[in-house]
Amino acid sequence: MTQTTAPQTPTRVPWNRGRIIGPKPPLKPKHIWAIRTRLQHDGHVRDLAMFNVAIDSKLRGCDLVKLRVSDVHLGEGVRLRTTIVQQKTGRPVPFEMTEPTRDALAAWLKKRGSRSIDWLFPSRSHAGDHITTRQYGRLVDDWVTLAGLDPANYGTHSLRRTKVALVYKRTGNLRACQLLLGHSKLESTVRYLGVEVDDALILSEQTDL
């Protein structure tokens, strides 16, 4: 009697193979400067605008890729501030756009056009769509590589976390960080920023009621 061999199921490679899982560290100011310099030098107008908006907005990738031109542009110029309603929580998140970001956006909008209903960062492969979060993630890998960093150690949340981490380091104001991230609970902000318990207690002791 002939034995039949059951077909073997192809081994599935985990999506996170070779990557460090857990909170991704924020970028340091020197990394931001290095990435901006390279993108500008190489003439990557869209990427420079996207990178700067990601840093200033502190948005999740799913919200960043769905920005419309009207979210950042009003009348004849780029807005100084805007507010985006988060997809995940439904909570509004206000953010400012610094001068480097406004300059980068102005250059990008001049190149791509500025119809208010259009996606700010449209897909290059699917007409009428915005770039996907996966495409955005690949761009982040490319950007951190420009700064000499290992992309396995960083991700889209590194950009979301960067500016808030600096705000916390300079001010110790967790409430401000909570508002900037759009968190409903302060505990979420503490975990997200990786605030140590001792730091939180010190801040609490310094707050008079």
MDAnalysis code that builds the backbone (N, CA, C; Angstrom):
import MDAnalysis as mda
import numpy as np

u = mda.Universe.empty(627, n_residues=209, atom_resindex=np.repeat(np.arange(209), 3), trajectory=True)
u.add_TopologyAttr("name", ["N", "CA", "C"] * 209)
u.add_TopologyAttr("resid", np.arange(1, 210))
u.add_TopologyAttr("resname", ["MET", "THR", "GLN", "THR", "THR", "ALA", "PRO", "GLN", "THR", "PRO", "THR", "ARG", "VAL", "PRO", "TRP", "ASN", "ARG", "GLY", "ARG", "ILE", "ILE", "GLY", "PRO", "LYS", "PRO", "PRO", "LEU", "LYS", "PRO", "LYS", "HIS", "ILE", "TRP", "ALA", "ILE", "ARG", "THR", "ARG", "LEU", "GLN", "HIS", "ASP", "GLY", "HIS", "VAL", "ARG", "ASP", "LEU", "ALA", "MET", "PHE", "ASN", "VAL", "ALA", "ILE", "ASP", "SER", "LYS", "LEU", "ARG", "GLY", "CYS", "ASP", "LEU", "VAL", "LYS", "LEU", "ARG", "VAL", "SER", "ASP", "VAL", "HIS", "LEU", "GLY", "GLU", "GLY", "VAL", "ARG", "LEU", "ARG", "THR", "THR", "ILE", "VAL", "GLN", "GLN", "LYS", "THR", "GLY", "ARG", "PRO", "VAL", "PRO", "PHE", "GLU", "MET", "THR", "GLU", "PRO", "THR", "ARG", "ASP", "ALA", "LEU", "ALA", "ALA", "TRP", "LEU", "LYS", "LYS", "ARG", "GLY", "SER", "ARG", "SER", "ILE", "ASP", "TRP", "LEU", "PHE", "PRO", "SER", "ARG", "SER", "HIS", "ALA", "GLY", "ASP", "HIS", "ILE", "THR", "THR", "ARG", "GLN", "TYR", "GLY", "ARG", "LEU", "VAL", "ASP", "ASP", "TRP", "VAL", "THR", "LEU", "ALA", "GLY", "LEU", "ASP", "PRO", "ALA", "ASN", "TYR", "GLY", "THR", "HIS", "SER", "LEU", "ARG", "ARG", "THR", "LYS", "VAL", "ALA", "LEU", "VAL", "TYR", "LYS", "ARG", "THR", "GLY", "ASN", "LEU", "ARG", "ALA", "CYS", "GLN", "LEU", "LEU", "LEU", "GLY", "HIS", "SER", "LYS", "LEU", "GLU", "SER", "THR", "VAL", "ARG", "TYR", "LEU", "GLY", "VAL", "GLU", "VAL", "ASP", "ASP", "ALA", "LEU", "ILE", "LEU", "SER", "GLU", "GLN", "THR", "ASP", "LEU"])
u.atoms.positions = np.array([
    [0.841, -1.182, 0.000],
    [0.000, 0.000, 0.000],
    [0.883, 1.242, 0.000],
    [0.530, 2.178, -0.878],
    [1.345, 3.384, -1.009],
    [0.928, 4.429, 0.022],
    [1.910, 4.928, 0.744],
    [1.619, 5.974, 1.727],
    [1.619, 7.335, 1.041],
    [0.674, 8.139, 1.459],
    [0.611, 9.510, 0.924],
    [1.108, 10.480, 1.981],
    [1.866, 11.409, 1.530],
    [2.410, 12.413, 2.444],
    [1.528, 13.651, 2.430],
    [1.124, 14.065, 3.610],
    [0.272, 15.256, 3.707],
    [1.048, 16.475, 3.235],
    [0.388, 17.332, 2.466],
    [1.078, 18.539, 1.996],
    [1.514, 19.411, 3.164],
    [2.711, 19.914, 3.060],
    [3.247, 20.742, 4.130],
    [2.775, 22.184, 3.968],
    [2.362, 22.744, 5.086],
    [1.940, 24.139, 5.081],
    [3.162, 25.040, 5.108],
    [3.254, 25.990, 4.191],
    [4.422, 26.876, 4.187],
    [4.585, 27.587, 5.525],
    [5.806, 27.665, 5.968],
    [6.085, 28.345, 7.227],
    [5.823, 29.836, 7.068],
    [4.997, 30.348, 7.948],
    [4.655, 31.768, 7.885],
    [5.684, 32.571, 8.653],
    [6.269, 33.538, 8.006],
    [7.265, 34.381, 8.655],
    [6.552, 35.465, 9.450],
    [6.800, 35.564, 10.760],
    [6.145, 36.595, 11.563],
    [6.471, 37.989, 11.025],
    [5.443, 38.869, 11.078],
    [5.659, 40.229, 10.568],
    [6.712, 40.980, 11.361],
    [6.885, 40.581, 12.639],
    [7.810, 41.308, 13.503],
    [9.159, 40.620, 13.642],
    [9.441, 39.679, 12.752],
    [10.724, 38.969, 12.828],
    [11.879, 39.954, 12.673],
    [12.804, 39.902, 13.600],
    [13.977, 40.771, 13.537],
    [13.744, 42.167, 14.067],
    [12.518, 42.438, 14.561],
    [12.220, 43.763, 15.075],
    [12.072, 43.713, 16.594],
    [12.393, 44.808, 17.222],
    [12.221, 44.919, 18.661],
    [10.787, 45.352, 18.927],
    [10.054, 44.549, 19.722],
    [8.655, 44.817, 19.977],
    [8.527, 45.592, 21.289],
    [7.630, 46.550, 21.320],
    [7.438, 47.375, 22.495],
    [7.468, 48.841, 22.101],
    [7.424, 49.728, 23.088],
    [7.422, 51.163, 22.790],
    [8.649, 51.562, 21.970],
    [8.395, 52.284, 20.902],
    [9.493, 52.755, 20.064],
    [10.012, 54.084, 20.609],
    [11.313, 54.260, 20.704],
    [11.850, 55.499, 21.275],
    [11.593, 56.686, 20.363],
    [11.499, 57.867, 20.943],
    [11.348, 59.075, 20.124],
    [12.666, 59.428, 19.455],
    [12.589, 60.276, 18.459],
    [13.801, 60.783, 17.830],
    [14.385, 61.906, 18.674],
    [15.677, 62.067, 18.591],
    [16.352, 63.169, 19.270],
    [16.473, 64.349, 18.308],
    [16.645, 65.559, 18.847],
    [16.768, 66.731, 17.976],
    [17.819, 66.575, 16.884],
    [18.944, 65.924, 17.186],
    [19.986, 65.749, 16.174],
    [19.514, 64.834, 15.049],
    [18.650, 63.868, 15.379],
    [18.099, 62.991, 14.347],
    [17.146, 63.756, 13.442],
    [16.313, 64.593, 14.052],
    [15.368, 65.408, 13.273],
    [16.131, 66.298, 12.303],
    [17.168, 66.935, 12.800],
    [17.965, 67.832, 11.966],
    [18.606, 67.055, 10.812],
    [19.142, 65.878, 11.113],
    [19.809, 65.077, 10.078],
    [18.827, 64.640, 8.993],
    [17.647, 64.211, 9.393],
    [16.644, 63.753, 8.420],
    [16.166, 64.919, 7.565],
    [15.862, 66.037, 8.186],
    [15.404, 67.216, 7.435],
    [16.464, 67.658, 6.427],
    [17.707, 67.670, 6.853],
    [18.792, 68.120, 5.976],
    [18.918, 67.215, 4.759],
    [18.863, 65.902, 4.978],
    [19.002, 64.952, 3.871],
    [17.824, 65.038, 2.906],
    [16.615, 65.115, 3.443],
    [15.427, 65.182, 2.588],
    [15.432, 66.459, 1.751],
    [15.849, 67.550, 2.368],
    [15.911, 68.816, 1.639],
    [17.003, 68.789, 0.580],
    [18.159, 68.249, 0.943],
    [19.288, 68.175, 0.012],
    [18.946, 67.295, -1.186],
    [18.211, 66.199, -0.942],
    [17.880, 65.257, -2.015],
    [16.635, 65.665, -2.797],
    [16.023, 66.773, -2.419],
    [14.865, 67.279, -3.155],
    [13.592, 66.486, -2.949],
    [13.459, 65.800, -1.815],
    [12.258, 65.016, -1.521],
    [11.213, 65.934, -0.879],
    [10.521, 66.700, -1.697],
    [9.612, 67.739, -1.216],
    [8.457, 67.140, -0.417],
    [7.837, 66.103, -0.970],
    [6.712, 65.478, -0.267],
    [7.142, 64.870, 1.059],
    [8.243, 64.123, 1.040],
    [8.693, 63.446, 2.249],
    [9.062, 64.444, 3.345],
    [9.675, 65.562, 2.959],
    [10.038, 66.573, 3.949],
    [8.787, 67.157, 4.595],
    [7.774, 67.432, 3.772],
    [6.519, 67.959, 4.309],
    [5.860, 66.941, 5.231],
    [5.836, 65.681, 4.822],
    [5.200, 64.641, 5.621],
    [5.935, 64.420, 6.938],
    [7.247, 64.392, 6.873],
    [8.042, 64.200, 8.086],
    [7.794, 65.333, 9.073],
    [7.822, 66.572, 8.590],
    [7.622, 67.720, 9.470],
    [6.222, 67.741, 10.069],
    [5.230, 67.415, 9.260],
    [3.856, 67.368, 9.767],
    [3.715, 66.269, 10.816],
    [4.342, 65.127, 10.590],
    [4.276, 64.026, 11.555],
    [4.851, 64.445, 12.903],
    [5.959, 65.168, 12.884],
    [6.585, 65.621, 14.130],
    [5.705, 66.638, 14.836],
    [5.219, 67.635, 14.094],
    [4.430, 68.704, 14.712],
    [3.049, 68.230, 15.161],
    [2.417, 67.385, 14.355],
    [1.030, 67.006, 14.640],
    [0.897, 65.987, 15.754],
    [1.899, 65.119, 15.894],
    [1.849, 64.048, 16.894],
    [0.672, 63.108, 16.631],
    [0.284, 62.976, 15.370],
    [-0.854, 62.135, 14.999],
    [-0.431, 60.677, 14.807],
    [-1.379, 59.775, 15.042],
    [-1.162, 58.387, 14.663],
    [-1.080, 58.295, 13.142],
    [-0.465, 57.245, 12.653],
    [-0.328, 57.084, 11.211],
    [-1.659, 57.081, 10.487],
    [-2.685, 56.433, 11.098],
    [-3.989, 56.338, 10.440],
    [-4.638, 57.698, 10.264],
    [-4.303, 58.654, 11.127],
    [-4.842, 60.011, 11.010],
    [-3.979, 60.872, 10.093],
    [-2.680, 60.662, 10.147],
    [-1.771, 61.455, 9.326],
    [-2.025, 61.239, 7.841],
    [-2.199, 59.976, 7.432],
    [-2.353, 59.694, 6.005],
    [-3.682, 60.203, 5.452],
    [-4.645, 60.495, 6.335],
    [-5.965, 60.951, 5.901],
    [-6.141, 62.461, 5.987],
    [-5.071, 63.189, 6.201],
    [-5.160, 64.640, 6.223],
    [-5.575, 65.159, 4.844],
    [-6.422, 66.168, 4.857],
    [-6.826, 66.846, 3.633],
    [-6.042, 68.153, 3.511],
    [-5.977, 68.664, 2.290],
    [-5.308, 69.949, 2.085],
    [-5.942, 71.016, 2.959],
    [-7.266, 70.979, 3.083],
    [-7.979, 71.985, 3.872],
    [-7.629, 71.940, 5.356],
    [-7.100, 70.809, 5.821],
    [-6.711, 70.702, 7.226],
    [-5.498, 71.577, 7.544],
    [-4.673, 71.836, 6.545],
    [-3.432, 72.576, 6.796],
    [-3.337, 73.878, 6.004],
    [-4.262, 74.076, 5.068],
    [-4.167, 75.243, 4.183],
    [-5.478, 76.016, 4.214],
    [-5.379, 77.325, 4.360],
    [-6.567, 78.178, 4.394],
    [-6.295, 79.436, 3.594],
    [-7.182, 79.717, 2.632],
    [-7.006, 80.917, 1.825],
    [-5.750, 80.848, 0.986],
    [-4.831, 81.754, 1.262],
    [-3.605, 81.853, 0.474],
    [-2.385, 81.256, 1.158],
    [-2.572, 80.716, 2.343],
    [-1.389, 80.241, 3.047],
    [-1.640, 79.046, 3.945],
    [-0.560, 78.551, 4.518],
    [-0.608, 77.413, 5.431],
    [-1.047, 77.902, 6.810],
    [-1.921, 77.143, 7.428],
    [-2.423, 77.501, 8.752],
    [-1.296, 77.506, 9.793],
    [-1.460, 78.333, 10.812],
    [-0.532, 78.317, 11.943],
    [-0.899, 77.191, 12.907],
    [-2.203, 76.950, 13.041],
    [-2.690, 75.889, 13.921],
    [-3.878, 75.207, 13.264],
    [-4.121, 73.976, 13.662],
    [-5.293, 73.265, 13.168],
    [-5.688, 72.227, 14.207],
    [-6.865, 71.635, 14.028],
    [-7.366, 70.606, 14.943],
    [-7.898, 69.438, 14.122],
    [-7.502, 68.231, 14.501],
    [-7.910, 67.014, 13.808],
    [-8.651, 66.105, 14.791],
    [-9.762, 65.544, 14.360],
    [-10.494, 64.585, 15.187],
    [-9.898, 63.197, 14.951],
    [-9.439, 62.570, 16.017],
    [-8.780, 61.272, 15.909],
    [-9.757, 60.165, 15.517],
    [-9.301, 59.319, 14.638],
    [-10.116, 58.194, 14.203],
    [-10.332, 57.190, 15.333],
    [-9.310, 56.935, 16.126],
    [-9.370, 55.904, 17.162],
    [-10.278, 56.286, 18.317],
    [-10.197, 57.531, 18.764],
    [-10.911, 57.943, 19.977],
    [-12.043, 58.932, 19.726],
    [-12.037, 59.574, 18.567],
    [-13.040, 60.598, 18.302],
    [-12.762, 61.901, 19.021],
    [-11.606, 61.985, 19.667],
    [-11.244, 63.201, 20.405],
    [-10.459, 64.151, 19.499],
    [-10.737, 65.460, 19.608],
    [-9.996, 66.430, 18.800],
    [-8.587, 66.637, 19.341],
    [-7.644, 66.779, 18.438],
    [-6.249, 67.025, 18.817],
    [-5.772, 68.300, 18.130],
    [-5.467, 69.341, 18.899],
    [-4.944, 70.570, 18.298],
    [-3.434, 70.484, 18.137],
    [-2.921, 71.111, 17.116],
    [-1.469, 71.199, 16.994],
    [-1.073, 72.435, 16.202],
    [0.129, 72.895, 16.468],
    [0.690, 74.049, 15.771],
    [1.592, 73.562, 14.661],
    [1.800, 74.413, 13.674],
    [2.746, 74.081, 12.617],
    [3.879, 75.101, 12.656],
    [5.064, 74.614, 12.938],
    [6.222, 75.484, 13.064],
    [6.642, 76.013, 11.695],
    [7.532, 76.969, 11.713],
    [7.961, 77.590, 10.455],
    [8.566, 76.588, 9.472],
    [9.453, 75.669, 9.909],
    [9.968, 74.678, 8.950],
    [8.861, 73.845, 8.313],
    [7.842, 73.515, 9.107],
    [6.729, 72.726, 8.581],
    [5.909, 73.537, 7.597],
    [5.632, 74.785, 7.929],
    [4.855, 75.633, 7.016],
    [5.596, 75.836, 5.700],
    [6.900, 76.036, 5.781],
    [7.698, 76.212, 4.556],
    [7.671, 74.935, 3.707],
    [7.821, 73.791, 4.365],
    [7.832, 72.518, 3.639],
    [6.468, 72.245, 3.014],
    [5.397, 72.562, 3.738],
    [4.051, 72.360, 3.206],
    [3.778, 73.289, 2.027],
    [4.228, 74.534, 2.137],
    [4.027, 75.483, 1.039],
    [4.708, 74.990, -0.232],
    [5.911, 74.450, -0.088],
    [6.643, 73.925, -1.250],
    [5.930, 72.713, -1.827],
    [5.415, 71.848, -0.944],
    [4.728, 70.649, -1.404],
    [3.410, 70.991, -2.104],
    [2.648, 71.918, -1.531],
    [1.365, 72.288, -2.125],
    [1.559, 73.006, -3.458],
    [2.628, 73.755, -3.574],
    [2.935, 74.409, -4.848],
    [3.221, 73.364, -5.924],
    [3.846, 72.269, -5.527],
    [4.208, 71.221, -6.481],
    [3.000, 70.361, -6.866],
    [2.153, 70.030, -5.893],
    [1.062, 69.093, -6.145],
    [-0.287, 69.771, -6.378],
    [-0.419, 71.074, -6.124],
    [-1.718, 71.729, -6.201],
    [-2.377, 71.764, -4.842],
    [-3.326, 72.658, -4.671],
    [-3.865, 72.855, -3.328],
    [-5.390, 72.870, -3.276],
    [-6.050, 71.984, -4.034],
    [-7.505, 71.896, -3.908],
    [-7.851, 71.402, -2.506],
    [-8.718, 72.123, -1.822],
    [-8.964, 71.868, -0.404],
    [-9.516, 70.478, -0.124],
    [-10.232, 69.881, -1.089],
    [-10.839, 68.571, -0.831],
    [-9.871, 67.414, -1.071],
    [-8.736, 67.699, -1.645],
    [-7.780, 66.639, -1.980],
    [-7.083, 66.103, -0.734],
    [-6.610, 64.848, -0.846],
    [-5.742, 64.302, 0.197],
    [-4.442, 65.090, 0.200],
    [-3.924, 65.351, 1.381],
    [-2.660, 66.086, 1.477],
    [-1.510, 65.241, 0.916],
    [-1.551, 63.944, 1.198],
    [-0.508, 63.040, 0.717],
    [-1.166, 61.908, -0.086],
    [-1.449, 62.165, -1.369],
    [-2.149, 61.164, -2.192],
    [-1.254, 59.983, -2.544],
    [-1.919, 58.866, -2.820],
    [-1.214, 57.670, -3.255],
    [-0.659, 57.892, -4.662],
    [0.522, 57.362, -4.906],
    [1.128, 57.467, -6.233],
    [0.743, 56.292, -7.122],
    [0.135, 55.262, -6.525],
    [-0.209, 54.073, -7.293],
    [-1.713, 53.883, -7.472],
    [-2.523, 54.525, -6.630],
    [-3.972, 54.381, -6.721],
    [-4.612, 55.768, -6.763],
    [-5.047, 56.156, -7.934],
    [-5.630, 57.478, -8.117],
    [-6.847, 57.659, -7.214],
    [-6.905, 58.800, -6.558],
    [-8.032, 59.114, -5.697],
    [-7.882, 58.659, -4.266],
    [-6.842, 57.889, -3.971],
    [-6.609, 57.398, -2.613],
    [-5.468, 58.166, -1.955],
    [-5.420, 58.081, -0.636],
    [-4.272, 58.620, 0.099],
    [-3.247, 57.515, 0.275],
    [-2.043, 57.853, 0.673],
    [-1.047, 56.820, 0.937],
    [-1.536, 55.951, 2.098],
    [-1.116, 54.724, 2.135],
    [-1.547, 53.819, 3.194],
    [-0.623, 53.929, 4.406],
    [-1.108, 53.409, 5.525],
    [-0.268, 53.412, 6.729],
    [0.963, 52.534, 6.527],
    [0.824, 51.491, 5.713],
    [1.989, 50.632, 5.432],
    [3.042, 51.403, 4.637],
    [2.590, 52.180, 3.660],
    [3.526, 53.015, 2.894],
    [4.190, 54.035, 3.803],
    [3.408, 54.606, 4.689],
    [3.955, 55.572, 5.639],
    [5.010, 54.906, 6.524],
    [4.733, 53.702, 6.977],
    [5.701, 52.975, 7.797],
    [7.006, 52.726, 7.058],
    [6.906, 52.395, 5.768],
    [8.129, 52.184, 4.980],
    [8.919, 53.479, 4.834],
    [8.205, 54.583, 4.681],
    [8.887, 55.875, 4.587],
    [9.626, 56.197, 5.883],
    [8.984, 55.901, 7.007],
    [9.641, 56.143, 8.297],
    [10.919, 55.323, 8.395],
    [10.876, 54.075, 7.938],
    [12.098, 53.251, 7.912],
    [13.197, 53.929, 7.102],
    [12.818, 54.468, 5.951],
    [13.794, 55.153, 5.093],
    [14.348, 56.395, 5.794],
    [13.471, 57.125, 6.442],
    [13.897, 58.385, 7.078],
    [14.876, 58.133, 8.221],
    [14.564, 57.193, 9.102],
    [15.459, 56.966, 10.238],
    [16.795, 56.407, 9.769],
    [16.782, 55.673, 8.658],
    [18.034, 55.171, 8.092],
    [18.920, 56.325, 7.661],
    [18.313, 57.401, 7.152],
    [19.084, 58.579, 6.752],
    [19.849, 59.180, 7.926],
    [19.306, 59.004, 9.132],
    [19.960, 59.542, 10.331],
    [20.931, 58.551, 10.945],
    [21.177, 57.430, 10.249],
    [22.111, 56.432, 10.750],
    [21.525, 55.546, 11.835],
    [20.179, 55.468, 11.913],
    [19.520, 54.669, 12.931],
    [19.044, 53.347, 12.342],
    [18.868, 52.358, 13.200],
    [18.369, 51.057, 12.779],
    [16.846, 51.116, 12.723],
    [16.243, 50.962, 11.552],
    [14.782, 51.058, 11.450],
    [14.038, 50.005, 12.259],
    [14.706, 48.915, 12.624],
    [14.063, 47.897, 13.448],
    [13.728, 48.428, 14.837],
    [14.431, 49.478, 15.256],
    [14.237, 50.027, 16.596],
    [13.251, 51.192, 16.632],
    [12.806, 51.637, 15.470],
    [11.945, 52.822, 15.396],
    [10.711, 52.516, 14.563],
    [9.703, 53.372, 14.685],
    [8.473, 53.182, 13.931],
    [7.698, 54.477, 13.847],
    [6.475, 54.388, 13.339],
    [5.666, 55.599, 13.174],
    [5.379, 56.265, 14.516],
    [5.266, 55.464, 15.576],
    [5.005, 56.050, 16.894],
    [6.222, 56.810, 17.430],
    [7.393, 56.544, 16.879],
    [8.562, 57.332, 17.272],
    [8.344, 58.793, 16.903],
    [7.760, 59.019, 15.720],
    [7.493, 60.386, 15.289],
    [6.363, 60.996, 16.105],
    [5.341, 60.221, 16.414],
    [4.231, 60.715, 17.237],
    [4.714, 61.102, 18.630],
    [5.661, 60.341, 19.149],
    [6.134, 60.531, 20.513],
    [7.201, 61.627, 20.643],
    [7.867, 61.964, 19.535],
    [9.067, 62.806, 19.602],
    [8.838, 64.161, 20.266],
    [7.911, 64.939, 19.757],
    [7.751, 66.307, 20.262],
    [7.198, 66.321, 21.682],
    [6.272, 65.396, 21.962],
    [5.694, 65.335, 23.300],
    [6.746, 64.932, 24.324],
    [7.644, 64.040, 23.935],
    [8.724, 63.637, 24.846],
    [9.602, 64.828, 25.193],
    [9.852, 65.700, 24.201],
    [10.640, 66.910, 24.456],
    [9.895, 67.880, 25.354],
    [8.571, 68.005, 25.130],
    [7.757, 68.881, 25.975],
    [7.791, 68.405, 27.418],
    [7.644, 67.097, 27.595],
    [7.663, 66.563, 28.959],
    [9.028, 66.757, 29.611],
    [10.086, 66.512, 28.838],
    [11.439, 66.641, 29.390],
    [11.720, 68.070, 29.832],
    [11.203, 69.050, 29.082],
    [11.487, 70.453, 29.378],
    [10.569, 71.053, 30.438],
    [9.346, 70.534, 30.527],
    [8.358, 71.154, 31.418],
    [7.863, 70.242, 32.531],
    [7.892, 68.925, 32.307],
    [7.331, 68.013, 33.283],
    [5.816, 68.087, 33.357],
    [5.182, 68.730, 32.371],
    [3.735, 68.955, 32.387],
    [3.010, 67.799, 31.689],
    [2.569, 66.839, 32.482],
    [1.903, 65.665, 31.915],
    [0.530, 66.020, 31.341],
    [-0.149, 66.974, 31.952],
    [-1.464, 67.367, 31.460],
    [-1.364, 67.954, 30.052],
    [-0.355, 68.776, 29.833],
    [-0.149, 69.338, 28.494],
    [0.132, 68.233, 27.490],
    [0.945, 67.265, 27.890],
    [1.255, 66.141, 27.002],
    [0.003, 65.329, 26.699],
    [-0.845, 65.170, 27.705],
    [-2.101, 64.443, 27.506],
    [-2.971, 65.124, 26.452],
    [-3.075, 66.444, 26.523],
    [-3.879, 67.193, 25.561],
    [-3.280, 67.106, 24.160],
    [-1.965, 67.191, 24.072],
    [-1.308, 67.153, 22.766],
    [-1.458, 65.800, 22.090],
    [-1.506, 64.731, 22.895],
    [-1.654, 63.387, 22.335],
    [-3.117, 62.994, 22.150],
    [-4.022, 63.747, 22.786],
    [-5.437, 63.417, 22.670],
    [-5.836, 62.214, 23.492],
    [-5.109, 61.937, 24.578],
    [-5.451, 60.821, 25.446],
    [-6.602, 61.197, 26.362],
    [-7.499, 60.256, 26.614],
    [-8.619, 60.521, 27.512],
    [-8.208, 60.385, 28.979],
    [-7.178, 59.590, 29.253],
    [-6.734, 59.376, 30.624],
    [-5.261, 59.738, 30.766],
    [-4.941, 60.359, 31.884],
    [-3.556, 60.741, 32.141],
    [-2.665, 59.510, 32.257],
    [-3.240, 58.412, 32.771],
    [-2.463, 57.185, 32.910],
    [-1.956, 56.691, 31.553],
    [-2.755, 56.908, 30.513],
    [-2.341, 56.495, 29.169],
    [-1.119, 57.291, 28.722],
    [-1.106, 58.579, 29.058],
    [0.024, 59.430, 28.697],
    [1.283, 59.009, 29.450],
    [1.109, 58.671, 30.733],
    [2.241, 58.218, 31.548],
    [2.861, 56.972, 30.929],
    [2.003, 56.019, 30.553],
    [2.519, 54.778, 29.951],
    [3.135, 55.056, 28.591],
    [2.504, 55.897, 27.819],
    [2.972, 56.164, 26.458],
    [4.343, 56.818, 26.453],
    [4.561, 57.742, 27.379],
    [5.839, 58.441, 27.450],
    [6.884, 57.658, 28.232],
    [6.447, 56.582, 28.894],
    [7.392, 55.809, 29.682],
    [7.866, 56.555, 30.904],
    [6.963, 57.363, 31.486],
    [7.316, 58.139, 32.671],
    [7.524, 57.187, 33.839],
    [8.638, 57.345, 34.520],
    [8.921, 56.499, 35.661],
    [8.038, 56.887, 36.843],
    [7.751, 55.917, 37.704],
    [6.901, 56.174, 38.859],
    [7.497, 57.264, 39.736],
    [8.809, 57.215, 39.953],
    [9.448, 58.226, 40.796],
    [9.274, 59.618, 40.213],
    [9.393, 59.732, 38.876],
    [9.196, 61.031, 38.234],
    [7.783, 61.536, 38.475],
    [6.802, 60.634, 38.321],
    [5.405, 61.019, 38.498],
    [5.145, 61.468, 39.930],
    [5.738, 60.786, 40.906],
    [5.544, 61.159, 42.298],
    [6.160, 62.516, 42.610],
    [7.330, 62.762, 42.041],
    [7.986, 64.050, 42.254],
    [7.126, 65.182, 41.704],
    [6.589, 64.979, 40.500],
    [5.718, 65.986, 39.904],
    [4.471, 66.193, 40.746],
    [3.932, 65.106, 41.263],
    [2.734, 65.194, 42.096],
    [3.018, 65.979, 43.365],
    [4.168, 65.717, 43.999],
    [4.540, 66.423, 45.223],
    [4.752, 67.911, 45.005],
    [5.124, 68.264, 43.777],
    [5.387, 69.675, 43.476],
    [4.112, 70.440, 43.138],
    [2.988, 69.732, 43.041],
    [1.733, 70.354, 42.687],
    [0.920, 70.643, 43.944],
    [0.710, 71.913, 44.233],
    [-0.068, 72.304, 45.407],
    [-1.561, 72.301, 45.078],
    [-2.359, 71.823, 46.035],
    [-3.805, 71.802, 45.865],
    [-4.445, 72.855, 46.778],
])
